[in-house]
Amino acid sequence: MSTLKVKDGTEIYYKDWGRGQPIVFSHGWPLSSDAFEDQMFFLASRGYRCIAHDRRGHGRSSQPWDGNDMDTYADDLAELVQHLELKNVIHVGHSAGGGEVVRYIGRHGSKNVAKVVLIGAVPPLMLKTQKNPEGIPMEAFDEMRTKVAANRSQFFKDLTITFYGYNRPGVKISEEVRDSFWMQGMMTGFPAAYVGIKAFSETDMTEDLRKIDVPTLILHGDDDQIVPIANSGMRSSKLIKKSILKIYKGAPHGMCTTHKQQVNMDILEFINS
């Protein structure tokens, strides 16, 4: 396996497919780089070098006790880019991975960044606060933590229903997709599964979004039940100067799977433009 040992000794697993301009993928919680395989194979087959890592604590990477926060996730991404000597990079982030990309640019700048794609991404801030009254109440995230601690296997299986919009009328449920999500979730260590909820829900990335000065494509489903579009994609599009917002009518949070053909083509069109 291809791995990188970052500064605190954590080993980060990554995939590296194809040749050409690099596209780096940052996956969502509680998944792994496997969640982006549809996009990676499609784009690598069309002349791009597609790289995706398992975030620390997730997938095949080490499961450290420390570092399950957005700053460290972003710094791990920076070390991966440096290790592979990547230039002119296109960064693609889904959900919490979108937060990782945004915080990476906020902390490390956009010198080596060509373009950004944010898909169902969590920025600027999920949590409801006085400054963010439209956010999700803390009780919802506390409930997630309680369920992870009680029986995360069952919680991950149950989460697939809203994640992929399988609770909507007329939507065909894929048990195979649910199994893949569950398997990826169960590969995530307990610390990252539990503490990672705080990382993606309580990190305010408003100022990071303002620092993004490269062309950015924002893809978001208007039926996203995990990261509602009004307080995420809509707000991010207003904070990023060079952004394009494309709303997928009726699409759920797991749109990289449920709408993969459309997502693949939209990414390809954007990075070729």
Sequence and secondary structure as in RCSB ss.txt:
>XXXX:A:sequence
MSTLKVKDGTEIYYKDWGRGQPIVFSHGWPLSSDAFEDQMFFLASRGYRCIAHDRRGHGRSSQPWDGNDMDTYAD
DLAELVQHLELKNVIHVGHSAGGGEVVRYIGRHGSKNVAKVVLIGAVPPLMLKTQKNPEGIPMEAFDEMRTKVAA
NRSQFFKDLTITFYGYNRPGVKISEEVRDSFWMQGMMTGFPAAYVGIKAFSETDMTEDLRKIDVPTLILHGDDDQ
IVPIANSGMRSSKLIKKSILKIYKGAPHGMCTTHKQQVNMDILEFINS
>XXXX:A:secstr
  EEE TTS EEEEEEESSSEEEEEE  TT  GGGGHHHHHHHHTTTEEEEEE  TTSTTS   SS  SHHHHHH
HHHHHHHHTT  SEEEEEETHHHHHHHHHHHHH STTEEEEEEES   S  B  SS TTSB HHHHHHHHHHHHH
HHHHHHHHHHHHHTTTTSTT    HHHHHHHHHHHHHS HHHHHHHHHHHHH   HHHHHT  S EEEEEETT S
SS GGGTHHHHHHHSTTEEEEEETT  TTHHHHTHHHHHHHHHHHHH 
